[in-house]
Amino acid sequence: DAICVGEGEPMVGEFINKFASGSLESRDFSGISNIWYKNSSGEVIKNDLGAIADMDSLILPDFTGFSLSVKYVAGIPHRAMQTELSRGCPLSCTYCSNDGIKKAFFAGKRPKIRRMTPENAVNKIKILAKKYNVQLIRFFDENLLISPLPWITKLCELYKKEINLPFTLSASVETLNETRIKLVKDSGCININFGPESGNWEYRKKFLKKKASDKQYIDA
């Protein structure tokens, strides 16, 4: 028995390779980050936790055998693909797993927010969009627009030039300003998802640890 705790792209691959080789007694999964397993003696082994530092090192996902979702834009169905360009968020909302993930996997030792380079991100999306005849991109990064403005600017420039498909994203209202919204809109963004979670500012501040004001949500 084994589980992967947290991120697992390279970890699960390494686990499978070791699982497929040798007898049960000879299999040694120690040293594989994020893998917790029960050895042949029934002892539960918990390897150290880690996170992927280099987002550019991730290989292309394979959607073969899976049906892409269909999303409607202005009443017209679009073949939509989900993808991510970054991982992590500096906010500590109490209802979100992100704060626990930061404490468990980083402990101040690794970059909490990791991003692909704009060049690599656009290249990967371009390959996938062509391969699977994608008509709409859905970015599911926790908080894409919290990225540095030069990174967003370069990404939008390359995306519009190389891909030019409509896309959606999620962001916190603290990151929404005219400059960033104009950049993503001009490059194809048709929807930005954000949630106040509650209409009561005192409740948001005290219990949800969301500091954005009512005015920020209304302005957004």
MARBA-3410 file (N, C-alpha, C, O; in Angstrom, 1 decimal):
220
0.8,-1.2,0.0,0.0,0.0,0.0,0.9,1.2,0.0,1.9,1.3,0.7 ~ 0.5,2.3,-0.8,1.3,3.5,-0.8,0.4,4.6,-1.2,-0.6,4.5,-1.9 ~ 0.7,5.8,-0.8,0.1,7.0,-1.3,1.1,8.1,-1.6,2.2,8.0,-1.1 ~ 0.7,9.0,-2.5,1.6,10.2,-2.8,1.0,11.4,-2.1,-0.2,11.7,-2.4 ~ 1.7,12.1,-1.3,1.2,13.2,-0.5,1.7,14.5,-1.3,2.9,14.7,-1.4
0.8,15.3,-1.8,1.2,16.5,-2.4,1.5,16.3,-3.9,0.9,15.4,-4.5 ~ 2.4,17.1,-4.4,2.7,17.0,-5.9,3.4,15.7,-6.2,4.1,15.2,-5.3 ~ 3.1,15.2,-7.3,3.6,13.8,-7.6,4.0,13.4,-9.0,4.3,12.3,-9.2 ~ 4.1,14.4,-9.9,4.4,14.0,-11.3,5.7,13.2,-11.4,5.6,12.0,-11.8 ~ 6.9,13.7,-11.0,8.1,12.8,-11.1,8.1,11.7,-10.0,8.7,10.7,-10.3
7.5,12.0,-8.9,7.6,11.1,-7.7,6.8,9.8,-8.1,7.3,8.7,-7.8 ~ 5.6,9.9,-8.6,4.8,8.7,-9.0,5.5,7.9,-10.1,5.5,6.7,-10.0 ~ 6.1,8.6,-11.0,6.9,7.9,-12.1,8.0,7.0,-11.5,8.2,5.9,-11.9 ~ 8.7,7.6,-10.6,9.8,6.9,-10.0,9.3,5.7,-9.1,9.9,4.6,-9.1 ~ 8.2,5.9,-8.5,7.6,4.9,-7.7,7.1,3.7,-8.6,7.4,2.5,-8.2
6.5,4.0,-9.7,6.0,2.9,-10.6,7.2,2.1,-11.1,7.1,0.9,-11.2 ~ 8.3,2.8,-11.5,9.4,2.1,-12.0,10.0,1.1,-11.0,10.4,0.0,-11.3 ~ 10.1,1.6,-9.8,10.6,0.7,-8.7,9.6,-0.4,-8.4,10.0,-1.5,-8.1 ~ 8.3,-0.1,-8.4,7.3,-1.1,-8.2,7.3,-2.2,-9.2,7.0,-3.4,-8.8 ~ 7.6,-1.9,-10.4,7.6,-2.8,-11.5,8.8,-3.7,-11.5,8.9,-4.7,-12.3
9.8,-3.4,-10.7,11.1,-4.1,-10.8,11.3,-4.9,-9.5,11.0,-4.4,-8.4 ~ 11.8,-6.2,-9.6,12.1,-7.0,-8.5,10.9,-7.6,-7.7,9.8,-7.3,-8.1 ~ 11.2,-8.3,-6.7,10.2,-8.9,-5.9,9.7,-7.9,-4.9,10.3,-6.9,-4.7 ~ 8.6,-8.2,-4.2,8.1,-7.3,-3.2,9.1,-7.0,-2.1,9.2,-5.8,-1.6 ~ 9.8,-8.0,-1.7,10.8,-7.8,-0.6,11.9,-6.9,-1.0,12.5,-6.2,-0.2
12.3,-6.9,-2.3,13.4,-6.2,-2.7,13.1,-4.7,-3.1,14.0,-3.9,-3.4 ~ 11.8,-4.4,-3.2,11.5,-3.1,-3.6,11.8,-2.1,-2.5,11.4,-2.3,-1.4 ~ 12.4,-1.0,-2.9,12.8,0.0,-1.9,12.3,1.3,-2.3,12.9,1.9,-3.3 ~ 11.4,1.9,-1.7,10.8,3.2,-2.1,11.3,4.3,-1.2,10.8,5.4,-1.3 ~ 12.3,4.0,-0.4,12.8,5.1,0.5,13.5,6.1,-0.4,14.2,5.8,-1.4
13.4,7.3,0.0,14.1,8.4,-0.7,13.3,9.0,-1.8,13.7,10.0,-2.4 ~ 12.1,8.5,-2.1,11.2,9.1,-3.1,10.3,10.1,-2.4,9.4,9.7,-1.6 ~ 10.5,11.4,-2.6,9.8,12.4,-1.9,8.3,12.2,-2.1,7.8,11.8,-3.1 ~ 7.6,12.5,-1.0,6.1,12.5,-1.0,5.5,11.1,-1.0,4.2,11.0,-0.9 ~ 6.2,10.1,-1.1,5.7,8.7,-1.1,5.7,8.2,0.4,6.7,8.1,1.0
4.5,7.8,0.8,4.4,7.1,2.1,3.9,5.7,1.8,2.9,5.6,1.0 ~ 4.5,4.7,2.3,4.2,3.4,2.0,4.3,2.4,3.1,5.0,2.7,4.1 ~ 3.7,1.2,2.9,3.9,0.2,3.9,4.8,-0.9,3.4,4.6,-1.4,2.3 ~ 5.9,-1.1,4.1,6.9,-2.1,3.6,6.5,-3.5,3.8,5.4,-3.8,4.4 ~ 7.3,-4.5,3.4,7.0,-5.9,3.5,6.8,-6.4,4.9,6.2,-7.4,5.2
7.3,-5.6,5.9,7.1,-5.9,7.3,5.8,-5.3,7.9,5.5,-5.5,9.1 ~ 5.1,-4.5,7.1,3.9,-3.9,7.6,4.2,-2.5,8.2,3.2,-1.9,8.7 ~ 5.4,-2.1,8.2,5.8,-0.8,8.8,5.4,0.3,7.8,5.7,0.2,6.6 ~ 4.8,1.4,8.3,4.5,2.6,7.5,5.7,3.5,7.4,6.2,4.0,8.4 ~ 6.2,3.7,6.2,7.4,4.6,6.0,6.9,5.9,5.4,6.2,5.9,4.4
7.3,7.0,6.0,6.9,8.3,5.5,8.1,9.0,5.0,8.9,9.6,5.8 ~ 8.3,9.1,3.7,9.4,9.8,3.2,9.3,11.3,3.3,8.1,11.8,3.6 ~ 10.3,12.1,3.2,10.3,13.5,3.3,9.4,14.1,2.3,9.2,13.6,1.2 ~ 8.8,15.2,2.7,7.9,15.9,1.7,8.7,16.9,0.9,9.6,17.5,1.4 ~ 8.3,17.1,-0.3,9.0,18.0,-1.2,8.0,18.6,-2.3,6.9,18.1,-2.4
8.5,19.6,-3.0,7.6,20.2,-4.0,8.5,20.4,-5.3,9.7,20.5,-5.2 ~ 7.9,20.5,-6.4,8.6,20.7,-7.7,9.0,22.1,-7.7,8.2,23.0,-7.8 ~ 10.3,22.4,-7.8,10.8,23.7,-7.8,10.8,24.3,-9.2,10.6,25.5,-9.3 ~ 11.0,23.5,-10.2,11.2,24.0,-11.6,9.9,23.6,-12.4,9.9,22.4,-12.8 ~ 9.0,24.5,-12.6,7.8,24.2,-13.3,8.1,23.9,-14.8,7.4,23.1,-15.4
9.2,24.4,-15.3,9.5,24.1,-16.7,10.0,22.7,-16.9,10.1,22.2,-18.0 ~ 10.3,22.0,-15.8,10.7,20.6,-15.9,9.6,19.6,-16.1,9.8,18.4,-16.5 ~ 8.4,20.1,-15.9,7.2,19.2,-16.1,7.0,18.8,-17.5,7.0,19.7,-18.4 ~ 6.7,17.6,-17.8,6.5,17.1,-19.2,5.1,17.5,-19.6,4.2,17.8,-18.7 ~ 4.8,17.4,-20.9,3.4,17.7,-21.4,2.4,16.7,-20.9,2.7,15.5,-20.9
1.3,17.1,-20.4,0.2,16.1,-20.0,-0.3,15.4,-21.2,-0.3,15.9,-22.3 ~ -0.8,14.2,-21.0,-1.3,13.4,-22.1,-2.8,13.2,-21.9,-3.2,12.5,-20.9 ~ -3.6,13.8,-22.7,-5.1,13.7,-22.6,-5.7,12.6,-23.5,-6.9,12.5,-23.6 ~ -4.8,11.7,-24.1,-5.3,10.7,-24.9,-6.2,9.8,-24.1,-5.9,9.3,-23.0 ~ -7.4,9.5,-24.7,-8.4,8.7,-24.0,-9.3,9.4,-23.1,-10.3,8.8,-22.6
-9.1,10.7,-22.9,-10.0,11.6,-22.1,-10.7,12.5,-23.0,-10.2,13.0,-24.0 ~ -12.0,12.8,-22.7,-12.7,13.8,-23.4,-12.6,15.2,-22.8,-12.7,15.4,-21.6 ~ -12.2,16.1,-23.6,-12.1,17.5,-23.1,-13.5,18.0,-22.8,-14.5,17.7,-23.4 ~ -13.5,18.9,-21.8,-14.8,19.5,-21.4,-15.3,20.4,-22.5,-14.5,21.0,-23.3 ~ -16.6,20.7,-22.5,-17.2,21.6,-23.4,-17.7,22.8,-22.6,-18.6,22.6,-21.7
-17.3,24.0,-22.9,-17.7,25.2,-22.2,-18.4,26.2,-23.2,-17.9,26.3,-24.4 ~ -19.4,26.8,-22.8,-20.1,27.7,-23.7,-19.7,29.2,-23.6,-19.6,29.7,-22.5 ~ -19.4,29.8,-24.7,-19.0,31.2,-24.7,-19.9,31.9,-25.7,-20.0,31.6,-26.9 ~ -20.7,32.8,-25.1,-21.7,33.5,-25.9,-22.7,32.5,-26.6,-23.1,32.7,-27.7 ~ -23.0,31.4,-25.9,-23.9,30.4,-26.4,-23.3,29.4,-27.4,-24.0,28.6,-27.9
-22.0,29.6,-27.6,-21.3,28.7,-28.6,-20.4,27.7,-27.8,-19.6,28.1,-27.0 ~ -20.6,26.4,-28.1,-19.7,25.4,-27.4,-18.3,25.5,-27.8,-18.0,25.6,-29.0 ~ -17.4,25.4,-26.9,-15.9,25.4,-27.2,-15.3,24.2,-26.5,-15.6,23.8,-25.4 ~ -14.4,23.5,-27.2,-13.6,22.4,-26.6,-12.6,23.1,-25.7,-11.7,23.8,-26.1 ~ -12.7,22.8,-24.4,-11.8,23.5,-23.4,-10.8,22.6,-22.8,-11.1,21.4,-22.5
-9.6,23.2,-22.6,-8.5,22.4,-21.9,-8.1,23.2,-20.7,-7.9,24.4,-20.7 ~ -7.9,22.5,-19.6,-7.4,23.1,-18.4,-5.9,22.9,-18.3,-5.3,21.9,-18.7 ~ -5.2,23.9,-17.9,-3.8,23.9,-17.7,-3.3,24.9,-16.6,-4.1,25.7,-16.2 ~ -2.1,24.8,-16.2,-1.6,25.7,-15.2,-0.2,26.1,-15.6,0.6,25.4,-16.2 ~ 0.1,27.4,-15.2,1.4,27.9,-15.5,2.2,28.2,-14.2,3.4,28.4,-14.3
1.5,28.2,-13.1,2.1,28.5,-11.8,1.5,27.6,-10.7,0.4,27.1,-10.9 ~ 2.2,27.6,-9.6,1.6,26.9,-8.4,2.0,27.7,-7.2,3.1,28.2,-7.0 ~ 1.0,27.9,-6.3,1.2,28.6,-5.0,0.5,29.9,-5.0,0.1,30.5,-6.0 ~ 0.3,30.4,-3.7,-0.4,31.7,-3.5,0.1,32.2,-2.1,0.2,31.4,-1.2 ~ 0.5,33.5,-2.0,1.0,34.0,-0.8,-0.1,34.3,0.3,0.2,34.5,1.4
-1.4,34.2,-0.2,-2.5,34.5,0.8,-2.7,33.3,1.7,-2.2,32.2,1.4 ~ -3.4,33.5,2.8,-3.6,32.4,3.8,-5.0,32.3,4.2,-5.4,32.3,5.4 ~ -5.9,32.3,3.2,-7.3,32.1,3.5,-7.6,30.8,4.2,-7.1,29.7,3.9 ~ -8.4,30.9,5.3,-8.6,29.7,6.1,-9.3,28.5,5.5,-9.1,27.4,5.9 ~ -10.1,28.8,4.5,-10.9,27.7,3.9,-10.1,27.0,2.8,-10.5,26.0,2.2
-8.9,27.5,2.4,-8.1,27.0,1.3,-7.0,26.1,1.8,-6.4,26.3,2.9 ~ -6.6,25.1,1.0,-5.6,24.2,1.4,-4.2,24.8,1.3,-3.2,24.2,1.8 ~ -4.1,25.9,0.6,-2.8,26.5,0.3,-1.9,26.8,1.5,-0.7,26.6,1.4 ~ -2.5,27.3,2.6,-1.8,27.7,3.7,-1.1,26.4,4.4,0.0,26.5,4.8 ~ -1.9,25.4,4.5,-1.4,24.1,5.0,-0.3,23.5,4.1,0.7,22.9,4.6
-0.5,23.7,2.8,0.5,23.2,1.8,1.8,23.9,2.0,2.9,23.3,2.0 ~ 1.8,25.2,2.2,3.0,26.0,2.4,3.7,25.6,3.6,5.0,25.4,3.5 ~ 3.0,25.3,4.7,3.7,24.9,5.9,4.3,23.5,5.8,5.4,23.3,6.3 ~ 3.5,22.6,5.2,4.0,21.2,5.1,5.1,21.0,4.1,6.0,20.2,4.4 ~ 5.0,21.7,3.0,6.0,21.4,1.9,7.1,22.4,1.7,8.1,22.1,1.0
7.0,23.5,2.3,8.1,24.5,2.1,8.8,24.9,3.4,10.0,25.0,3.4 ~ 8.1,25.2,4.4,8.7,25.6,5.7,9.8,26.6,5.5,10.8,26.6,6.2 ~ 9.6,27.6,4.6,10.6,28.6,4.4,11.8,28.3,3.6,12.7,29.1,3.5 ~ 11.9,27.0,3.1,13.1,26.5,2.5,13.1,26.6,1.0,14.1,26.6,0.3 ~ 11.9,26.7,0.4,11.8,26.6,-1.1,10.9,27.8,-1.5,10.1,28.3,-0.7
10.9,28.1,-2.8,10.0,29.2,-3.3,8.6,28.7,-3.2,8.2,27.7,-3.8 ~ 7.7,29.5,-2.5,6.3,29.0,-2.3,5.5,29.2,-3.6,4.5,28.5,-3.8 ~ 5.9,30.1,-4.5,5.2,30.3,-5.7,6.2,30.0,-6.8,7.3,30.6,-6.9 ~ 5.8,29.1,-7.7,6.7,28.7,-8.8,6.0,28.9,-10.1,4.8,28.7,-10.2 ~ 6.7,29.4,-11.1,6.1,29.7,-12.4,6.9,29.1,-13.6,8.2,29.0,-13.5
6.3,28.8,-14.6,7.0,28.5,-15.9,7.5,29.8,-16.5,6.9,30.9,-16.2 ~ 8.5,29.7,-17.3,8.9,30.9,-18.0,7.8,31.2,-19.1,7.2,30.2,-19.6 ~ 7.5,32.4,-19.4,6.4,32.7,-20.4,6.7,31.9,-21.7,5.7,31.5,-22.3 ~ 7.9,31.9,-22.1,8.3,31.2,-23.4,7.9,29.7,-23.3,7.3,29.2,-24.3 ~ 8.3,29.0,-22.3,8.0,27.6,-22.2,6.5,27.4,-22.0,5.9,26.4,-22.6
5.8,28.2,-21.2,4.4,28.1,-21.0,3.6,28.2,-22.3,2.8,27.3,-22.6 ~ 3.9,29.2,-23.1,3.2,29.4,-24.4,3.6,28.2,-25.4,2.7,27.8,-26.1 ~ 4.8,27.8,-25.4,5.2,26.7,-26.3,4.4,25.4,-25.9,3.9,24.7,-26.8 ~ 4.2,25.1,-24.6,3.5,23.9,-24.2,2.0,24.0,-24.6,1.4,23.1,-25.1 ~ 1.4,25.2,-24.3,0.0,25.4,-24.6,-0.2,25.2,-26.1,-1.2,24.6,-26.6
0.7,25.8,-26.9,0.6,25.8,-28.4,0.6,24.3,-28.9,-0.2,24.0,-29.8 ~ 1.5,23.5,-28.4,1.6,22.1,-28.8,0.3,21.4,-28.4,-0.3,20.6,-29.2 ~ -0.2,21.5,-27.2,-1.4,20.8,-26.7,-2.6,21.3,-27.4,-3.5,20.5,-27.8 ~ -2.8,22.6,-27.7,-3.9,23.2,-28.3,-4.1,22.6,-29.7,-5.2,22.3,-30.2 ~ -2.9,22.5,-30.4,-3.0,21.9,-31.8,-3.3,20.4,-31.8,-4.0,19.9,-32.6
-2.7,19.7,-30.8,-2.8,18.3,-30.8,-4.2,17.9,-30.5,-4.7,16.9,-31.0 ~ -4.9,18.6,-29.6,-6.3,18.2,-29.2,-7.4,19.1,-29.7,-8.5,19.1,-29.2 ~ -7.0,20.0,-30.7,-8.0,20.8,-31.3,-8.8,21.7,-30.3,-10.0,21.7,-30.3 ~ -8.0,22.3,-29.4,-8.6,23.1,-28.3,-9.1,24.5,-28.8,-8.5,25.1,-29.7 ~ -10.2,24.9,-28.3,-10.8,26.2,-28.7,-10.9,27.2,-27.5,-11.1,28.4,-27.8
-10.6,26.7,-26.3,-10.7,27.6,-25.1,-9.7,27.0,-24.1,-9.7,25.8,-23.8 ~ -8.9,27.9,-23.5,-8.0,27.6,-22.5,-8.5,28.0,-21.1,-8.9,29.2,-21.0 ~ -8.5,27.1,-20.1,-8.9,27.4,-18.8,-7.7,27.3,-17.9,-7.3,26.2,-17.5 ~ -7.1,28.4,-17.4,-6.0,28.4,-16.5,-6.6,28.2,-15.1,-7.4,29.0,-14.6 ~ -6.1,27.1,-14.4,-6.6,26.9,-13.0,-5.5,27.1,-12.0,-5.5,26.5,-10.9
-4.5,28.0,-12.3,-3.6,28.5,-11.3,-4.4,29.1,-10.1,-5.4,29.7,-10.3 ~ -3.8,28.9,-8.9,-4.5,29.5,-7.7,-4.8,31.0,-7.8,-5.8,31.5,-7.4 ~ -3.8,31.7,-8.3,-3.8,33.1,-8.3,-2.9,33.7,-9.4,-1.9,34.3,-9.1 ~ -3.3,33.5,-10.6,-2.4,33.8,-11.8,-1.9,35.2,-11.8,-0.7,35.5,-12.1 ~ -2.8,36.2,-11.5,-2.4,37.6,-11.7,-1.6,38.2,-10.5,-1.3,39.3,-10.5
-1.2,37.3,-9.6,-0.4,37.8,-8.5,1.1,37.7,-9.0,2.0,38.2,-8.3 ~ 1.3,37.2,-10.2,2.6,37.1,-10.8,3.2,38.5,-11.1,2.4,39.5,-11.2 ~ 4.5,38.7,-11.1,5.1,40.0,-11.4,4.6,40.6,-12.8,4.4,39.8,-13.7 ~ 4.4,41.9,-12.8,3.9,42.5,-14.0,4.7,42.2,-15.3,4.1,41.9,-16.3 ~ 6.1,42.2,-15.2,6.9,41.9,-16.4,6.6,40.5,-16.9,6.5,40.2,-18.1
6.3,39.5,-16.0,6.0,38.1,-16.4,4.7,38.1,-17.1,4.5,37.4,-18.1 ~ 3.7,38.8,-16.5,2.3,38.8,-17.1,2.4,39.5,-18.5,1.8,39.0,-19.5 ~ 3.1,40.6,-18.6,3.3,41.3,-19.9,3.9,40.4,-21.0,3.3,40.3,-22.1 ~ 4.9,39.7,-20.6,5.6,38.8,-21.6,4.7,37.7,-22.0,4.6,37.3,-23.2 ~ 4.0,37.1,-21.0,3.1,36.0,-21.3,2.0,36.4,-22.2,1.7,35.7,-23.2
1.4,37.5,-21.9,0.3,38.0,-22.8,0.7,38.3,-24.2,0.0,38.0,-25.2 ~ 1.9,38.9,-24.3,2.5,39.2,-25.6,2.6,38.0,-26.5,2.2,37.9,-27.6 ~ 3.3,36.9,-25.9,3.5,35.7,-26.6,2.3,34.9,-26.8,2.1,34.3,-27.9 ~ 1.4,34.9,-25.9,0.1,34.1,-26.0,-0.7,34.7,-27.2,-1.2,33.9,-28.0 ~ -0.8,36.0,-27.2,-1.6,36.6,-28.3,-1.0,36.3,-29.7,-1.7,36.1,-30.7
0.3,36.4,-29.7,1.0,36.2,-31.0,1.0,34.7,-31.4,0.8,34.4,-32.6 ~ 1.2,33.8,-30.5,1.4,32.4,-30.9,0.2,31.5,-30.7,0.0,30.5,-31.4 ~ -0.8,31.9,-29.9,-2.0,31.0,-29.6,-3.3,31.7,-30.0,-4.0,31.2,-30.8 ~ -3.5,32.9,-29.4,-4.7,33.7,-29.7,-6.0,33.0,-29.6,-6.9,33.1,-30.5 ~ -6.2,32.2,-28.5,-7.4,31.6,-28.2,-8.0,32.2,-27.0,-7.3,32.8,-26.1
-9.4,32.2,-26.9,-10.0,32.8,-25.7,-9.6,32.0,-24.4,-9.3,30.8,-24.5 ~ -9.5,32.6,-23.3,-9.1,31.9,-22.1,-9.8,32.5,-20.8,-10.2,33.6,-20.8 ~ -9.8,31.7,-19.8,-10.3,32.2,-18.5,-9.2,31.9,-17.4,-8.3,31.2,-17.6 ~ -9.4,32.6,-16.3,-8.4,32.5,-15.2,-9.0,32.8,-13.9,-10.2,33.3,-13.8 ~ -8.3,32.5,-12.8,-8.8,32.9,-11.4,-7.7,33.8,-10.8,-6.5,33.7,-11.1
-8.2,34.7,-10.0,-7.4,35.7,-9.4,-8.0,36.2,-8.1,-9.2,36.1,-7.9 ~ -7.2,36.8,-7.2,-7.8,37.5,-6.0,-8.0,38.9,-6.4,-7.2,39.5,-7.2 ~ -9.0,39.6,-5.8,-9.3,40.9,-6.2,-8.1,41.9,-5.8,-8.0,43.0,-6.5 ~ -7.3,41.5,-4.9,-6.1,42.4,-4.6,-5.2,42.6,-5.8,-4.4,43.6,-5.9 ~ -5.2,41.6,-6.7,-4.3,41.7,-7.9,-5.0,42.4,-9.1,-4.3,42.6,-10.1
-6.3,42.7,-9.0,-7.0,43.2,-10.2,-6.9,44.7,-10.2,-7.4,45.4,-9.3 ~ -6.2,45.2,-11.2,-6.2,46.6,-11.5,-6.3,46.8,-13.0,-6.2,45.9,-13.8 ~ -6.4,48.1,-13.4,-6.7,48.3,-14.8,-5.6,47.8,-15.7,-5.8,47.3,-16.8 ~ -4.3,48.0,-15.3,-3.2,47.6,-16.1,-3.2,46.1,-16.4,-3.1,45.6,-17.5 ~ -3.4,45.3,-15.3,-3.4,43.8,-15.5,-4.6,43.3,-16.2,-4.5,42.4,-17.1
-5.7,43.9,-15.9,-7.0,43.5,-16.6,-6.9,43.8,-18.1,-7.3,43.0,-18.9 ~ -6.4,44.9,-18.4,-6.2,45.3,-19.9,-5.3,44.4,-20.6,-5.5,44.0,-21.7 ~ -4.2,44.0,-19.9,-3.2,43.1,-20.5,-3.8,41.7,-20.9,-3.7,41.3,-22.0 ~ -4.5,41.1,-19.9,-5.1,39.8,-20.2,-6.3,39.9,-21.1,-6.5,39.0,-22.0 ~ -7.1,41.0,-21.0,-8.2,41.1,-21.9,-7.8,41.3,-23.4,-8.3,40.6,-24.3
-6.7,42.1,-23.6,-6.2,42.3,-25.0,-5.6,41.0,-25.6,-5.5,40.9,-26.8 ~ -5.2,40.1,-24.7,-4.6,38.9,-25.2,-5.6,37.7,-25.3,-5.2,36.6,-25.7 ~ -6.9,38.0,-24.9,-7.9,36.9,-25.2,-8.7,36.5,-23.9,-9.6,35.6,-24.1 ~ -8.4,37.1,-22.8,-9.2,36.7,-21.6,-10.7,37.1,-21.7,-11.0,38.3,-22.0 ~ -11.6,36.2,-21.4,-13.0,36.5,-21.5,-13.7,36.3,-20.1,-14.8,36.7,-20.0
-13.0,35.8,-19.1,-13.6,35.7,-17.8,-12.5,35.6,-16.7,-11.5,34.9,-16.9 ~ -12.7,36.3,-15.6,-11.8,36.2,-14.5,-12.7,35.8,-13.3,-13.7,36.4,-12.9 ~ -12.3,34.6,-12.7,-13.1,34.1,-11.5,-12.5,34.6,-10.2,-11.3,34.5,-10.0 ~ -13.3,35.2,-9.3,-12.9,35.5,-8.0,-14.1,35.4,-7.1,-15.3,35.5,-7.6 ~ -13.9,35.2,-5.8,-15.0,35.0,-4.9,-14.9,35.7,-3.6,-13.8,35.5,-2.9
-15.9,36.5,-3.2,-15.8,37.1,-1.8,-16.1,36.1,-0.7,-15.7,36.4,0.4 ~ -16.7,35.0,-1.0,-17.1,33.9,-0.1,-18.2,34.4,0.9,-19.0,33.6,1.4 ~ -18.2,35.7,1.3,-19.2,36.2,2.2,-19.4,37.7,1.9,-18.4,38.4,1.5 ~ -20.6,38.2,2.0,-20.9,39.6,1.9,-20.6,40.4,3.1,-20.7,41.7,3.1 ~ -20.2,39.8,4.2,-19.9,40.4,5.4,-18.4,40.6,5.6,-17.7,39.6,5.8
-17.9,41.9,5.6,-16.5,42.1,5.6,-15.9,41.7,6.9,-14.8,41.1,7.0 ~ -16.6,41.9,8.1,-16.1,41.5,9.4,-15.9,40.0,9.4,-14.9,39.5,10.0 ~ -16.8,39.3,8.9,-16.7,37.8,8.9,-15.6,37.4,8.0,-14.8,36.5,8.4 ~ -15.4,38.0,6.8,-14.3,37.6,5.9,-13.0,37.9,6.6,-12.1,37.0,6.6 ~ -12.9,39.0,7.3,-11.6,39.4,7.9,-11.3,38.5,9.1,-10.1,38.0,9.2
-12.3,38.2,9.9,-12.0,37.5,11.2,-11.9,36.0,11.0,-11.0,35.4,11.6 ~ -12.8,35.4,10.2,-12.8,34.0,10.1,-12.2,33.4,8.8,-11.6,32.3,8.8 ~ -12.2,34.2,7.7,-11.7,33.7,6.5,-10.3,34.2,6.2,-9.6,33.7,5.3 ~ -9.9,35.2,6.9,-8.6,35.8,6.7,-8.4,36.4,5.3,-7.3,36.5,4.7 ~ -9.6,36.9,4.9,-9.6,37.7,3.6,-9.6,39.1,3.9,-10.6,39.6,4.5
-8.6,39.9,3.5,-8.4,41.3,3.9,-9.1,42.3,2.9,-9.2,43.5,3.2 ~ -9.4,41.8,1.7,-10.0,42.7,0.7,-11.3,43.3,1.2,-12.1,42.6,1.8 ~ -11.5,44.6,0.9,-12.6,45.3,1.4,-13.8,45.1,0.4,-13.7,44.6,-0.7 ~ -15.0,45.5,0.9,-16.2,45.4,0.0,-16.0,46.2,-1.3,-16.4,45.8,-2.4 ~ -15.3,47.4,-1.1,-15.1,48.3,-2.3,-14.2,47.6,-3.3,-14.4,47.8,-4.5
-13.2,46.8,-2.8,-12.3,46.2,-3.8,-13.1,45.1,-4.6,-12.9,45.0,-5.8 ~ -14.0,44.4,-4.0,-14.9,43.5,-4.7,-15.8,44.2,-5.7,-16.0,43.7,-6.8 ~ -16.4,45.3,-5.2,-17.3,46.0,-6.1,-16.6,46.6,-7.3,-17.0,46.5,-8.4 ~ -15.4,47.2,-7.0,-14.6,47.8,-8.1,-14.1,46.7,-9.1,-14.1,46.9,-10.3 ~ -13.8,45.5,-8.6,-13.3,44.4,-9.4,-14.5,43.9,-10.3,-14.3,43.0,-11.1
END
